[in-house]
Amino acid sequence: MSYAETLIPPQPAPREVMKPMTPARMAGYIFVAIWALLAALLVYSVVNGWDPEKFTRYGPRYLHGLWITLSLVFISVICGAILSLPLAVARMSRNRVLNALAYSYIYFFRGTPLLAQLFLVYYGLGIFRPQLEAVGIWWFFRDAWYCGLFAMTINTAAYQAEILRGAIESVSHGQHEAAAALGIHKFIAFRKIILPQALIVALRPYGNEIILLIKGSAVVAIITVLDLMGETRYAFSRTFDYQTYLWAAIFYLAIVEALRHLWGWIERRLTRHLKR
């Protein structure tokens, strides 16, 4: 048996090899420098052109528009989630009629712009005013706010249905077999075993869909809904100051960032048992 009588003296750290300056790296540095310069100029223009009078005058209108935007998104997400569950079930059904109807609905509303759907609801349904008055729901479709809510709901329902369908199908088939082996009814197994696991898988796509809906909600300003973008257009029409749109962008950015952190906290909370 051999053993060392002396220790190997410490060796200096290897020299750091400098990466060569390639054309791609140089282009990247130039691109970042240009963006940094533009950001600095933007900050300078905001600080230099700050007008407290405009902020005092239009600030409350921005807050009102922010409330309209948040209420539209929140209600449409909840209603869309309720509608997406039967759509996802119909999409997975073996009944060809139900499957075809759900597929057609999802295909149409995912394949066409939200703006086109909004125009179809706001302007197109006016053609059927006598019929809508006969059934007593014209009061709903004559209001721009309700039309915006309806268009956003049916749009996000299509996306949420596909998210939910994919999440449900990602759950292992062994979960179904185990529930059947224990004599658990299919409905109870779906509600208490399959659906909770599917919702964890769908959590992040749901967050992305809500963020996209927040940004897409700005289109309701075109049909005279005074949401955040609608109030921004009003302020710009009175001041012709481009900073009105910059403040709207800051509001949207703050909403998205707050939602991103909230969603990340919810995801960490619900998946803490999965971390090793």
C-alpha positions as CSV (number, residue, x, y, z in Angstrom):
1,M,0.0,0.0,0.0
2,S,1.5,3.3,-1.0
3,Y,0.8,6.8,0.3
4,A,1.8,10.3,-0.6
5,E,4.6,11.8,1.5
6,T,4.3,15.3,0.1
7,L,1.4,17.4,-1.2
8,I,1.2,18.8,-4.7
9,P,1.8,22.5,-4.5
10,P,-1.2,24.7,-5.5
11,Q,-1.3,25.5,-9.1
12,P,-2.4,28.8,-10.6
13,A,-5.8,29.0,-12.2
14,P,-5.8,28.5,-16.0
15,R,-5.7,31.6,-18.0
16,E,-9.0,32.8,-19.3
17,V,-9.3,32.4,-23.0
18,M,-10.6,35.5,-24.6
19,K,-13.3,34.8,-27.1
20,P,-12.5,36.1,-30.6
21,M,-14.5,39.1,-31.8
22,T,-16.6,37.6,-34.6
23,P,-18.8,39.7,-36.9
24,A,-21.9,38.3,-35.2
25,R,-20.6,39.3,-31.7
26,M,-19.8,42.8,-33.0
27,A,-23.3,43.1,-34.6
28,G,-24.8,42.1,-31.3
29,Y,-22.8,44.7,-29.3
30,I,-23.9,47.4,-31.8
31,F,-27.5,46.3,-31.6
32,V,-27.5,46.4,-27.8
33,A,-25.8,49.8,-27.8
34,I,-28.4,51.2,-30.2
35,W,-31.3,50.0,-28.0
36,A,-29.6,51.4,-24.9
37,L,-29.2,54.8,-26.6
38,L,-32.8,54.8,-27.7
39,A,-33.9,53.9,-24.1
40,A,-31.8,56.7,-22.7
41,L,-33.3,59.2,-25.2
42,L,-36.8,58.0,-24.3
43,V,-36.2,58.4,-20.6
44,Y,-34.7,61.8,-21.2
45,S,-37.6,63.0,-23.3
46,V,-40.1,61.8,-20.6
47,V,-38.3,63.5,-17.8
48,N,-37.7,66.7,-19.9
49,G,-41.3,66.9,-21.2
50,W,-43.0,66.0,-17.9
51,D,-46.1,68.2,-17.5
52,P,-47.7,67.8,-14.0
53,E,-50.9,69.6,-15.3
54,K,-51.5,66.9,-17.9
55,F,-50.9,64.2,-15.4
56,T,-53.3,65.8,-12.9
57,R,-56.0,66.3,-15.6
58,Y,-55.8,62.9,-17.3
59,G,-54.5,60.7,-14.5
60,P,-58.0,59.9,-13.1
61,R,-59.2,59.0,-16.6
62,Y,-56.2,56.6,-16.9
63,L,-57.2,54.9,-13.7
64,H,-60.8,54.6,-14.9
65,G,-59.6,53.0,-18.1
66,L,-57.4,50.7,-16.2
67,W,-60.4,49.5,-14.1
68,I,-62.4,48.9,-17.3
69,T,-59.6,46.9,-18.8
70,L,-59.1,44.8,-15.7
71,S,-62.8,44.1,-15.3
72,L,-63.2,43.1,-18.9
73,V,-60.3,40.7,-18.8
74,F,-61.3,39.2,-15.4
75,I,-64.9,38.6,-16.4
76,S,-64.1,37.3,-19.8
77,V,-61.4,34.9,-18.4
78,I,-63.9,33.5,-15.9
79,C,-66.7,33.1,-18.4
80,G,-64.3,31.7,-21.0
81,A,-63.0,29.1,-18.5
82,I,-66.6,28.0,-17.7
83,L,-67.3,27.7,-21.5
84,S,-64.0,26.0,-22.3
85,L,-64.7,22.9,-20.1
86,P,-67.7,21.6,-22.1
87,L,-65.8,22.6,-25.3
88,A,-62.8,20.6,-24.3
89,V,-65.0,17.6,-23.4
90,A,-66.8,17.8,-26.7
91,R,-63.5,18.1,-28.5
92,M,-62.4,14.8,-26.9
93,S,-65.7,13.1,-27.4
94,R,-66.1,10.1,-29.7
95,N,-69.3,11.5,-30.9
96,R,-68.5,12.8,-34.4
97,V,-71.2,15.5,-34.3
98,L,-70.0,17.0,-31.0
99,N,-66.4,16.7,-32.0
100,A,-67.0,18.4,-35.3
101,L,-69.0,21.3,-33.7
102,A,-66.3,21.9,-31.0
103,Y,-63.5,21.6,-33.6
104,S,-65.3,24.1,-35.9
105,Y,-65.8,26.6,-33.1
106,I,-62.2,26.4,-31.9
107,Y,-60.8,26.5,-35.4
108,F,-62.8,29.6,-36.3
109,F,-62.1,31.6,-33.2
110,R,-58.4,30.7,-33.0
111,G,-57.9,31.3,-36.7
112,T,-59.4,34.7,-37.0
113,P,-58.3,38.0,-35.3
114,L,-60.0,39.2,-32.2
115,L,-60.6,42.5,-34.0
116,A,-62.6,40.8,-36.7
117,Q,-64.6,38.9,-34.2
118,L,-65.3,42.1,-32.3
119,F,-66.6,43.8,-35.4
120,L,-68.8,40.8,-36.2
121,V,-70.4,41.1,-32.8
122,Y,-70.7,44.8,-32.6
123,Y,-71.7,45.6,-36.1
124,G,-72.9,42.3,-37.5
125,L,-75.4,41.4,-34.8
126,G,-77.3,44.7,-35.4
127,I,-78.7,43.1,-38.5
128,F,-80.7,40.7,-36.2
129,R,-82.0,43.5,-34.0
130,P,-85.7,42.5,-34.4
131,Q,-85.0,38.9,-33.5
132,L,-82.8,39.9,-30.6
133,E,-85.5,42.3,-29.3
134,A,-88.0,39.5,-29.6
135,V,-86.0,37.3,-27.3
136,G,-85.2,40.2,-25.0
137,I,-81.4,40.3,-25.3
138,W,-81.0,43.3,-27.5
139,W,-80.1,45.4,-24.4
140,F,-76.9,43.3,-24.2
141,F,-75.7,43.7,-27.7
142,R,-76.5,47.4,-28.1
143,D,-74.0,48.3,-25.5
144,A,-70.3,48.4,-26.6
145,W,-69.0,47.2,-23.3
146,Y,-71.1,44.1,-23.4
147,C,-70.1,43.5,-27.0
148,G,-66.5,43.7,-26.1
149,L,-67.0,41.4,-23.2
150,F,-68.8,38.9,-25.3
151,A,-66.2,38.9,-28.1
152,M,-63.3,38.5,-25.6
153,T,-65.2,35.6,-23.9
154,I,-65.8,33.6,-27.0
155,N,-62.3,34.2,-28.2
156,T,-60.5,33.1,-25.0
157,A,-62.9,30.2,-24.6
158,A,-61.5,28.7,-27.8
159,Y,-57.9,29.0,-26.6
160,Q,-58.6,27.8,-23.1
161,A,-60.5,24.8,-24.5
162,E,-57.4,23.7,-26.5
163,I,-55.2,24.3,-23.5
164,L,-57.4,22.2,-21.3
165,R,-57.8,19.5,-23.9
166,G,-54.0,19.2,-24.2
167,A,-53.5,19.2,-20.5
168,I,-56.2,16.4,-19.9
169,E,-54.7,14.3,-22.7
170,S,-51.2,14.7,-21.1
171,V,-52.4,12.9,-17.9
172,S,-51.3,9.3,-18.0
173,H,-53.9,6.7,-19.0
174,G,-52.9,4.7,-16.0
175,Q,-54.7,7.2,-13.8
176,H,-57.9,6.3,-15.6
177,E,-57.2,2.6,-15.2
178,A,-56.4,3.0,-11.5
179,A,-59.6,4.8,-10.8
180,A,-61.6,2.2,-12.7
181,A,-59.9,-0.6,-10.8
182,L,-60.9,1.1,-7.5
183,G,-64.5,1.3,-8.7
184,I,-64.5,5.1,-8.9
185,H,-67.2,6.6,-11.2
186,K,-65.8,8.2,-14.3
187,F,-67.2,11.6,-13.5
188,I,-65.8,11.6,-10.0
189,A,-62.4,10.3,-11.3
190,F,-62.4,13.1,-13.8
191,R,-63.3,15.8,-11.3
192,K,-61.0,14.7,-8.5
193,I,-58.1,12.9,-10.1
194,I,-57.7,13.8,-13.8
195,L,-58.8,17.5,-13.8
196,P,-56.6,18.6,-10.9
197,Q,-53.5,17.1,-12.5
198,A,-54.4,18.6,-15.9
199,L,-54.9,22.1,-14.4
200,I,-51.3,22.0,-13.0
201,V,-50.0,21.2,-16.5
202,A,-52.2,23.9,-18.0
203,L,-51.2,26.5,-15.4
204,R,-48.5,28.2,-17.4
205,P,-50.3,28.2,-20.7
206,Y,-53.3,29.8,-18.9
207,G,-51.0,32.5,-17.7
208,N,-49.8,33.2,-21.2
209,E,-53.4,33.3,-22.5
210,I,-54.4,35.9,-19.8
211,I,-51.4,38.0,-20.7
212,L,-52.3,37.9,-24.4
213,L,-55.9,38.8,-23.6
214,I,-54.8,41.8,-21.5
215,K,-52.8,43.1,-24.4
216,G,-55.5,42.2,-26.9
217,S,-58.2,43.9,-24.9
218,A,-56.9,47.2,-26.3
219,V,-59.0,46.6,-29.5
220,V,-62.3,47.4,-27.6
221,A,-61.3,51.1,-27.7
222,I,-62.2,51.0,-31.4
223,I,-65.9,50.4,-30.6
224,T,-65.9,53.4,-28.2
225,V,-65.2,51.5,-25.0
226,L,-63.2,53.8,-22.8
227,D,-60.8,51.2,-21.5
228,L,-57.1,52.1,-20.8
229,M,-56.4,52.5,-24.6
230,G,-59.6,54.3,-25.1
231,E,-58.7,56.9,-22.4
232,T,-55.3,57.1,-23.9
233,R,-56.7,58.0,-27.3
234,Y,-58.9,60.6,-25.7
235,A,-56.0,62.2,-23.9
236,F,-53.9,62.2,-27.1
237,S,-56.8,63.8,-29.1
238,R,-56.7,66.7,-26.6
239,T,-53.0,67.1,-26.1
240,F,-51.3,65.6,-29.2
241,D,-48.6,64.5,-26.9
242,Y,-47.1,61.1,-27.8
243,Q,-46.3,60.5,-24.1
244,T,-49.9,59.7,-23.5
245,Y,-49.3,56.4,-25.3
246,L,-46.0,55.9,-23.5
247,W,-47.9,56.1,-20.2
248,A,-50.4,53.6,-21.5
249,A,-47.5,51.2,-22.4
250,I,-46.2,51.6,-18.9
251,F,-49.6,50.7,-17.4
252,Y,-49.8,47.6,-19.6
253,L,-46.3,46.6,-18.7
254,A,-47.0,47.0,-15.0
255,I,-50.1,44.8,-15.3
256,V,-48.3,42.1,-17.2
257,E,-45.4,42.1,-14.9
258,A,-47.6,41.9,-11.8
259,L,-49.6,39.1,-13.3
260,R,-46.4,37.3,-14.2
261,H,-45.1,37.4,-10.7
262,L,-48.5,36.4,-9.2
263,W,-48.7,33.5,-11.6
264,G,-45.2,32.4,-10.8
265,W,-46.0,32.4,-7.1
266,I,-49.2,30.4,-7.7
267,E,-47.3,27.8,-9.8
268,R,-44.6,27.4,-7.2
269,R,-47.3,27.0,-4.5
270,L,-49.3,24.4,-6.4
271,T,-46.2,22.4,-7.6
272,R,-44.2,22.5,-4.4
273,H,-44.8,18.7,-3.9
274,L,-43.2,18.0,-7.3
275,K,-39.9,19.6,-6.4
276,R,-37.1,17.3,-5.2
